[in-house]
Amino acid sequence: MARKRAQITAAAHDSFLRDGFAGSSVNRIAADAGVSIKTLYRHFEDKDDLFTAVMLRACSRGPEVDHPWFDWAPEDGLVEAGVEILSAVLSPDQVALYRVVLVEGQRVPAVAKAYREAFLQRRFRVLTDYFARWPEALREHLSNPQAAAETFNALVTGDLVERALLGAPVPSGTAIRERAEAVAHAFLALVRAGAL
């Protein structure tokens, strides 16, 4: 039973990310999973139930990433944080997942909430944990670490996610690093000015 459920969820995951909720057919998902439609409905009440289960699972499996830059100086660590964020949010799977969440999030609020927790809130927690390791002379300029994390994320992602959602090419690794370097420099200037 567990193996069949895993086959169904894997096929449904691919279908929902590729075709969205409306474009996905339970008959096609069952065929792709190598099961009958009757078997699919033994595991899931209906298409909504399947979608919710698959998307909650996809969102809850946010990336568990080791952050070697945690012990680096702010000038270097922020660059690596920016590269890590951009590499994650611009990956094809992440862009596809975000598209589906944007379209279906209002209809299935639990999916939007899971996405926020797995990706956005986790990213902000990583950044605030990193800020807590900074030298006190720099850390004392951060009046609101959560707002600072949100600002860094917004600066580094800018319009790149929107552009990727609309089909623009993803920047090269070199371009991503250059953007992360520029954002890290500007962000540290804001911190030192007491603007965050």
N, C-alpha and C positions, 0 to 999 in steps of 0.2 A: 504493500500500500504506500509506504513512504517513497519507494522508488518511482511509482507512477505519479505521485503528487509532485515529486521533484522534476520529472519529465514535463509535466503540464506547466508548472511554474516557469521552467526555463523557456519553453516555447512561448508562453504568454508574455514573459519579460521581453523577449526579442520582438514579438509582434507589437506590443504596446509602444515600445521605444521606436520601432520602425514606422508604424502606421497610426499611432495614437489610439485612443479608445474607440472613436467612431469608425475608424478604418480597419479595426481588428474584428475578425470573425471567430466565434467560438468553434465553429466547425473546422476552420483552417487551423486554429490552435490545437485542437484535438488531433487532427491529421499530422501536423508537424511534431506533436509529442508522441505519435505512434500509439494513440489510445482511441477508444470509441468515444463518441459524444456522451454516451451513458456513463462511462467511467469518469469523464470530466465532471459531470453533474453529481456524481457520488462524492466528489471532493469539494466542489464549490457550488453554492446555491444558485448563482446566476452569473452573468458577465460582470456585473458590478462587484459582486463578492470576489471574483477572480481578480479583477483589476485592483481592488483595494488591497487584497492580500499580497499581490505581486509588487505593487508600488510601495507599500509599507516596508516590505522586505528589502527592496532596492534602496529605499531611503535610509533604512536603519543600518544598512551595511556601508555607512560612510567610511571613508578611507582611514585606516589606522596607519599613521605615518610616523616613522621615527624622525625626529627633528634634530639633526646633528648641529644645526646652527644655534640651538638654544644657549650654548655656552660661548658663543662668539660675541665680539664687540658689536654694539648697535649698528655701526656703519656697514658691517659685513653681514650680520644676521638678518637685518631688514631686507637686504637685497635677496638673500636666499629665501626668506619668507615670501617675498613677492614672486620670485620665480616659481616656488612651490604652489602658491595660490593660482597663478595664471596657468601653469601646466595642468593643474587639476580641473579648473573651471572650463578650460578650452578643449579638454579631451572630448573626442566624439561621443563617448558614452554619457558623459556629464551633460553635454549640450543637448543630447537627445532626451535625457531624463528631465532636464529643466524645461524643455519644450512641452513635454507631457504634463508636468506639474503646473505650468502656467495655464494650459488649456483646461485641465480638469480640476485644478485646486479649489475652485469655488464650488463645484459640484460635489467634491469629496474632500472636505476640509481636513480630515485626518491625514491625507496624503501631503497636503501643503504644510501642515504642522510637522510631520515627520521629516520632510525635506529641510525645513528651517532648522530643526534640532540637529539633524545629522550633518548638515553641511555648513550653514551660516553660523549657528550658535557655537558649534564645535570650533570653527575657524576663529571666531572671536575669543573663545576661551584659550586657545593656543597662543594667540597674540598677547592677551592680557597676562598669561603665565610668563611669557617671554619678557614683557615689560617689567614684571616683578623681579627679574634677575639683573636688570640694568644697574649700573652704578648709581648710588643714591643721589649724586649731584645731578644726574640727568633725570632720574625717576621722580625727583621732587617737583619737576616742571609739569608732570602729568597730573592734572587735577581730576580727570575722569578717564581711567584706563579703558573702560568699555567703549566710551565715545571715541577714544583714540583708535581702538581696534577697528571700529566701524569706519572711521575716516580713512585709515590706511587701506582697508579692503576696498572702499569706494574709489580711492585714488588709483590703486594698482589695477583694478578691473576696468574702471572708466567705462568707455563705450564698447570695449572688446567683446563682452558677453553678448550684448545686443547685436553687434555686427555678426558674431558667429551664429546667433539664432536666425539671422536673416540670410545666412549662407555665404557671408564674406569669408575669404580664406583666413585661416588661423596664422598669426605671425610666426616667423621662424624662431628657433631657440635663441638666436642672437638678438632678435628684436625684442623678445620677451625679457631677456636679461637687461638690455638697454633701458627698457621701460621700468623695470624693477629698480635699477640703479638711480634713475631720475626721480622716481617716487620716493625712494629711501632718503635721498638727499633733501628733497623738499619737505618730507615728513619730519625729519630731524630738525630742520630749520624751524618748523612750526612748534615742535616740542620745546626747543631752546628759547623760543620767543614767548613761551608760556601760553600759546594759543590753543592748547589741547588740555 
